[in-house]
Amino acid sequence: MTGDYPDAPRLPLLTLEEARAAIRHLFLLEQLDLSPRGAAAGQLASDLARRLPGE
């Protein structure tokens, strides 16, 4: 093996609630920003929401 690993601890994965909060913020950004960036935020939120388990 030729690679080495960083000494710093790895960050934990997002919790389900944190992921849902991030998606809510992206949808809010879509509503507030009428530029293409806002539309991109909404598309990203939709894509991410489809990957989360339903309740």
Backbone hydrogen bonds, N-H to C=O, Kabsch-Sander energy under -0.5 kcal/mol:
donor,donor_aa,acceptor,acceptor_aa,energy
19,A,15,T,-2.3
20,R,16,L,-2.3
21,A,17,E,-2.2
22,A,18,E,-2.2
23,I,19,A,-2.1
24,R,20,R,-2.3
25,H,21,A,-2.2
26,L,22,A,-2.1
27,F,23,I,-2.4
28,L,24,R,-2.1
29,L,25,H,-2.4
30,E,26,L,-2.1
31,Q,27,F,-1.6
32,L,28,L,-2.1
33,D,29,L,-2.5
34,L,32,L,-0.7
38,G,35,S,-0.7
39,A,35,S,-1.6
40,A,36,P,-2.3
41,A,37,R,-2.2
42,G,38,G,-2.0
43,Q,39,A,-2.2
44,L,40,A,-2.6
45,A,41,A,-2.4
46,S,42,G,-2.2
47,D,43,Q,-2.5
48,L,44,L,-2.7
49,A,45,A,-2.6
50,R,46,S,-1.7
51,R,47,D,-0.6
51,R,48,L,-1.0
52,L,48,L,-0.6
52,L,49,A,-0.9
